[in-house]
Amino acid sequence: MSASEAQRITLAFDGDLNRGLWLTCDMPEHAFELCAELGRRHGPKLGIRTLDSLNVACALELKAERFWTFDERQAKLAKAEGLKIS
């Protein structure tokens, strides 16, 4: 991705954020502890990385009903934790 493409995408995302298409929230209080727990439980079997487990931990802490990802490892972890994958 070129610098100009990245800038265009960032501006488009910022525009969507300003129009209310995306919601922001603070990092859930216990996300890092759950991230570590997920890593211990699923890391060796699924080969997940820290950001995979942190993203899933946040979804779980925020009581998400669905988990959207194009990342195969994140999807496997989210599914193992009972999230519906989209």
C-alpha angles and dihedrals in degrees: 000000000000124000091250092051091049090050092049092050092047091051091048091050091048089051091051090048091051090050090054097249090128129042124213127206138171121268107274112257097242099034095110093051091049090046090057092046092051090049092053094046101041108015100092095043100041101029092230123174128223095261090049091057093041092054092048092044090054091049091051093046091049090050093240116185095203135029118211118200143137090204112104095206093050090048092052092049094046091049091048088054093051101258119140110242121226 
